[in-house]
Amino acid sequence: MKSNDQEEKLFPTDEDKQRSLEDNTSNTIKDPDDWTTGDEKITGAQLSYLTTLSAEAGEEVDETLTKAEASKKIDELQHKTGRGLEGQE
């Protein structure tokens, strides 16, 4: 018979849940400069959202941006327009 220390965990502990949450959060806030695909062409979804934000901010859309550059521009325009910031600050 296994001791309590050797028993398989059937359910995650609160510590396991917190560690998992921290791991998932750290992936979602990775600096665009550190993205391995950051130098690739802007995605369709980024361009669409950037177009919306740019129109609201009265700015031109630069369709030549990379994924990383687009992400930074989206952050900038979200702060300028207030769009998409609910619950982030």
Residue pairs with C-beta under 8 A, 6 or more apart in sequence:
9 16
12 20
32 38
32 67
32 68
32 69
32 71
32 72
33 68
35 67
35 68
35 71
37 67
38 66
38 67
38 68
38 71
39 66
39 67
39 68
40 66
40 67
41 66
41 67
42 50
42 63
42 65
42 66
42 67
42 69
42 70
43 67
43 70
46 65
46 67
46 70
46 71
46 74
47 61
47 63
47 70
49 74
50 61
50 65
50 70
50 73
50 74
50 77
51 61
52 83
53 74
53 77
53 78
53 81
53 83
53 84
54 60
54 61
54 77
56 77
56 81
56 83
57 77
57 80
57 81
59 77
62 73
65 73
74 84
77 83
78 84
78 85
79 85
